[in-house]
Amino acid sequence: MGWKPLGGFVEDETIGLAARLPLESDEPQSRIGVESDILWDVIESIRPLGRMEVFDLTIPKHHNFIANDFIAHNCMGKKKPEEMAKQRETFEQGALARGIDGQLASHVFDLMEYFSGYGFNRSHSAAYALVSYQTLWLKAHYPAAFMAAVLSADMDNTDKVVTLIDECRTMKLRVEPPAINRSDYHFTIADDKTVVYGLGAVKGVGESAIEAMLEARRAGGSFRDLWDFCGRIDLQRVNRRVLESLIRAGALDELGPNRATLMAHLPLALKAAEQSRNTRAAGQVDLFGVMEPSGPPTRDPQLARETLADWEDEQRLQGEKETLGLYLTGHPIDRYEDELKAMGGARIARLLETDRELGRRDRRDREKRTVVGLVVSVRHGKTQRGRMGSVVLDDRTGRIEATVFSELYEQARHLLVADQILSITGALNFDEFRDAWSLRADSVRTFEEARATAADHLLLTLDLSDPSVHARGLERVEELRAVLLAHRDTARETSLPIRLIYRRPGAVGELMLGSAWRVRPADALLKQLRQLLGAESVRVSYERPVQPAPISELQSPPRLRAVS
């Protein structure tokens, strides 16, 4: 017999327990353990024993074995019913050979088999019950502090952090983004309802780098701007890649006007900080020591006035996703908010309020609903009828699972990927066992495909009413023509017609372009058009306007010309 360390595992709060085992019978064999030198007693107290190293007791030839080499670990622990049946016969025969009643032997084996389903001994059960009660009490009375502690414990596991952040939102707790002047290494709290993101949960940022930044903050107070920050931190421990991760995560937002400007100015700030540090190291002061070495570098006044256009929401959110594992300051579906309202589809929060009776599986008149949401998780599997998949959709108002079966699964499998925005139509089901709503999908489409089907036309405004802009009207028209031609699609089921409002000094005109100018309403096209015409001049319309007479159809696409 000996003690084997469990890989250096150390348990901070070890709890000592003792329990009395019930006597199954008066058989001599069943009393051996009870009448041995081991003391069995009822639980009287539970107390922490402090920090202790944990060992595993090993007993040669007997460890994990019962009776006639019955393999308890492999058979019971791994749930092997066929092996259990074989071992029952061996066990009962061995018991009879030792003079133990066959009925008692069978009863003992039944107890062991039942325990293998999922059994805890009394000491485990008591300890888990106590810890569960303490945990629930803390979560109920100190929710923010509790979640900050749980997040800190799992901050190295991004998947768990994402799940726990969702739990915070369910608990109506606010999660503030990481901030260099407010965050610590671990998750902390700002108040009873607010959790502050820990810098240690930012991907690509190590503990040494974070400690260097916190040391500089403790020594000199909050950082004023990017130049002050780079000048005060230890650049031997904090490299450029770390700082880029912090910018993309939003942790340096308070040091500059926006993330695009911070990223553009970072190389200059690092260079200035390095030069300032070299100057101080060289001791370039006057001979009499009258002049003190300079402090952190200050930014160029011209750069101080330079503010670049911020990243678009898509780029900003993608940066957060890559560094934090989730979208923290927004949601990819936000940019479709106006279109979703125009489409008239159901928001998930409203679906979850549906009368449960309407979602019973035995009803043939279950409602068909369409949901648009971001895919946050995907699961693939098999049924007796074939392969299937399920996705969890999130539209920021709530979440719902959608299941895709058989032929539809084979057709739509390539769309069932995380971070894809999908439009799914299907029957609404309520699962009483899980106490949750779900959709049984009838159709699965990308949002762009749903847009092409549901929208009526693409409304563009070419505004040349300013004389200075009108002077370059022909150039602007040619640019518009090139963009539209690049996305032309004459198939009616996948494209939209264009309605063009044209403004010039003193006049306004409206054109409904012919079928040769139909375009596929992809996000890429809308982005290019908004860059060219302005965000307010591009709109996907879901309303049918009063139709003006279309311009004449030509064999080749007509050429737009500026009106002088």
Secondary structure as UniProt FT lines:
FT   STRAND          2..11
FT   TURN            12..13
FT   STRAND          15..16
FT   HELIX           28..31
FT   TURN            32..35
FT   STRAND          47..48
FT   STRAND          52..58
FT   TURN            60..64
FT   STRAND          65..66
FT   TURN            67..69
FT   STRAND          70..71
FT   HELIX           72..77
FT   TURN            78..79
FT   HELIX           81..97
FT   TURN            98..99
FT   HELIX           102..118
FT   HELIX           122..141
FT   HELIX           143..153
FT   TURN            154..156
FT   HELIX           158..170
FT   TURN            171..172
FT   STRAND          174..176
FT   TURN            180..182
FT   STRAND          188..191
FT   TURN            192..193
FT   STRAND          194..196
FT   HELIX           199..201
FT   TURN            203..204
FT   HELIX           207..220
FT   HELIX           226..232
FT   TURN            235..237
FT   HELIX           240..249
FT   TURN            250..252
FT   HELIX           253..255
FT   HELIX           259..282
FT   TURN            287..288
FT   HELIX           301..305
FT   HELIX           313..324
FT   HELIX           332..336
FT   HELIX           337..343
FT   HELIX           348..351
FT   TURN            352..353
FT   HELIX           356..359
FT   TURN            361..362
FT   STRAND          368..383
FT   TURN            384..385
FT   STRAND          386..394
FT   STRAND          399..405
FT   HELIX           406..412
FT   HELIX           413..415
FT   TURN            418..419
FT   STRAND          421..431
FT   TURN            432..435
FT   STRAND          436..446
FT   HELIX           447..454
FT   STRAND          457..463
FT   HELIX           467..470
FT   TURN            471..472
FT   HELIX           473..486
FT   HELIX           492..494
FT   STRAND          498..504
FT   TURN            505..506
FT   STRAND          507..512
FT   HELIX           515..517
FT   HELIX           523..533
FT   HELIX           535..537
FT   STRAND          538..541
//
